[in-house]
């Protein structure tokens, strides 16, 4: 535990940047995507806003199944 304390604020800054970047990626992906159900876009946005960490992980795992395929 002392090793982590000696690193200073860098682990916290790195984790925060990764978290924020993942949040931005998910929000942009939701906004730009078309979903099978028209309400799914709003539902995913609300899930990520109100349960950010779990919402992002669930969206990344299950979100592709709710999108329409457009090439």
ChimeraX commands (.cxc) that place a marker at each C-alpha (Angstrom):
marker #1 position 0.00,0.00,0.00 radius 0.5
marker #1 position 2.92,2.33,0.65 radius 0.5
marker #1 position 4.03,2.01,-2.97 radius 0.5
marker #1 position 0.72,3.42,-4.19 radius 0.5
marker #1 position 0.90,6.27,-1.71 radius 0.5
marker #1 position 4.37,7.19,-3.01 radius 0.5
marker #1 position 3.10,7.59,-6.58 radius 0.5
marker #1 position 1.26,10.77,-5.70 radius 0.5
marker #1 position -1.85,11.84,-7.61 radius 0.5
marker #1 position -0.94,10.13,-10.90 radius 0.5
marker #1 position -2.94,6.90,-10.49 radius 0.5
marker #1 position -6.03,8.93,-9.61 radius 0.5
marker #1 position -5.51,11.26,-12.57 radius 0.5
marker #1 position -5.00,8.32,-14.96 radius 0.5
marker #1 position -8.10,6.47,-13.72 radius 0.5
marker #1 position -10.15,9.67,-13.92 radius 0.5
marker #1 position -9.07,10.32,-17.51 radius 0.5
marker #1 position -9.85,6.75,-18.57 radius 0.5
marker #1 position -13.25,6.93,-16.85 radius 0.5
marker #1 position -14.12,10.29,-18.44 radius 0.5
marker #1 position -12.92,9.15,-21.87 radius 0.5
marker #1 position -15.03,6.00,-21.66 radius 0.5
marker #1 position -18.05,8.06,-20.60 radius 0.5
marker #1 position -17.59,10.43,-23.56 radius 0.5
marker #1 position -17.13,7.49,-25.96 radius 0.5
marker #1 position -20.36,5.84,-24.77 radius 0.5
marker #1 position -22.37,9.06,-24.97 radius 0.5
marker #1 position -21.15,9.86,-28.50 radius 0.5
marker #1 position -21.76,6.27,-29.62 radius 0.5
marker #1 position -25.32,6.36,-28.26 radius 0.5
marker #1 position -26.11,9.72,-29.84 radius 0.5
marker #1 position -24.77,8.71,-33.26 radius 0.5
marker #1 position -26.30,5.22,-33.36 radius 0.5
marker #1 position -29.66,4.05,-34.60 radius 0.5
marker #1 position -31.52,1.60,-32.39 radius 0.5
marker #1 position -34.15,-1.04,-33.16 radius 0.5
marker #1 position -36.52,0.56,-30.65 radius 0.5
marker #1 position -36.83,4.34,-30.82 radius 0.5
marker #1 position -36.87,4.66,-27.02 radius 0.5
marker #1 position -33.61,2.77,-26.49 radius 0.5
marker #1 position -31.47,5.84,-27.18 radius 0.5
marker #1 position -33.16,7.75,-24.37 radius 0.5
marker #1 position -33.03,4.73,-22.06 radius 0.5
marker #1 position -29.28,4.22,-22.61 radius 0.5
marker #1 position -28.56,7.93,-22.07 radius 0.5
marker #1 position -30.51,7.90,-18.80 radius 0.5
marker #1 position -28.79,4.72,-17.63 radius 0.5
marker #1 position -25.35,6.21,-18.27 radius 0.5
marker #1 position -26.26,9.50,-16.62 radius 0.5
marker #1 position -27.73,7.99,-13.45 radius 0.5
marker #1 position -25.53,4.89,-13.08 radius 0.5
marker #1 position -22.36,5.90,-14.90 radius 0.5
marker #1 position -19.90,3.11,-14.17 radius 0.5
marker #1 position -22.30,0.19,-14.29 radius 0.5
marker #1 position -24.24,1.82,-17.14 radius 0.5
marker #1 position -21.13,2.18,-19.29 radius 0.5
marker #1 position -20.08,-1.42,-18.69 radius 0.5
marker #1 position -23.56,-2.76,-19.43 radius 0.5
marker #1 position -23.83,-0.61,-22.56 radius 0.5
marker #1 position -20.48,-1.80,-23.87 radius 0.5
marker #1 position -21.45,-5.42,-23.19 radius 0.5
marker #1 position -25.10,-5.37,-24.34 radius 0.5
marker #1 position -25.58,-2.17,-26.34 radius 0.5
marker #1 position -24.60,-3.59,-29.73 radius 0.5
marker #1 position -27.53,-6.02,-29.58 radius 0.5
marker #1 position -30.02,-3.16,-29.40 radius 0.5
marker #1 position -28.59,-1.24,-32.40 radius 0.5
marker #1 position -29.64,-1.60,-36.02 radius 0.5
marker #1 position -26.99,-2.67,-38.47 radius 0.5
marker #1 position -26.23,0.10,-40.94 radius 0.5
marker #1 position -23.35,-0.14,-43.37 radius 0.5
marker link #1:1,2 radius 0.2
marker link #1:2,3 radius 0.2
marker link #1:3,4 radius 0.2
marker link #1:4,5 radius 0.2
marker link #1:5,6 radius 0.2
marker link #1:6,7 radius 0.2
marker link #1:7,8 radius 0.2
marker link #1:8,9 radius 0.2
marker link #1:9,10 radius 0.2
marker link #1:10,11 radius 0.2
marker link #1:11,12 radius 0.2
marker link #1:12,13 radius 0.2
marker link #1:13,14 radius 0.2
marker link #1:14,15 radius 0.2
marker link #1:15,16 radius 0.2
marker link #1:16,17 radius 0.2
marker link #1:17,18 radius 0.2
marker link #1:18,19 radius 0.2
marker link #1:19,20 radius 0.2
marker link #1:20,21 radius 0.2
marker link #1:21,22 radius 0.2
marker link #1:22,23 radius 0.2
marker link #1:23,24 radius 0.2
marker link #1:24,25 radius 0.2
marker link #1:25,26 radius 0.2
marker link #1:26,27 radius 0.2
marker link #1:27,28 radius 0.2
marker link #1:28,29 radius 0.2
marker link #1:29,30 radius 0.2
marker link #1:30,31 radius 0.2
marker link #1:31,32 radius 0.2
marker link #1:32,33 radius 0.2
marker link #1:33,34 radius 0.2
marker link #1:34,35 radius 0.2
marker link #1:35,36 radius 0.2
marker link #1:36,37 radius 0.2
marker link #1:37,38 radius 0.2
marker link #1:38,39 radius 0.2
marker link #1:39,40 radius 0.2
marker link #1:40,41 radius 0.2
marker link #1:41,42 radius 0.2
marker link #1:42,43 radius 0.2
marker link #1:43,44 radius 0.2
marker link #1:44,45 radius 0.2
marker link #1:45,46 radius 0.2
marker link #1:46,47 radius 0.2
marker link #1:47,48 radius 0.2
marker link #1:48,49 radius 0.2
marker link #1:49,50 radius 0.2
marker link #1:50,51 radius 0.2
marker link #1:51,52 radius 0.2
marker link #1:52,53 radius 0.2
marker link #1:53,54 radius 0.2
marker link #1:54,55 radius 0.2
marker link #1:55,56 radius 0.2
marker link #1:56,57 radius 0.2
marker link #1:57,58 radius 0.2
marker link #1:58,59 radius 0.2
marker link #1:59,60 radius 0.2
marker link #1:60,61 radius 0.2
marker link #1:61,62 radius 0.2
marker link #1:62,63 radius 0.2
marker link #1:63,64 radius 0.2
marker link #1:64,65 radius 0.2
marker link #1:65,66 radius 0.2
marker link #1:66,67 radius 0.2
marker link #1:67,68 radius 0.2
marker link #1:68,69 radius 0.2
marker link #1:69,70 radius 0.2
marker link #1:70,71 radius 0.2
view
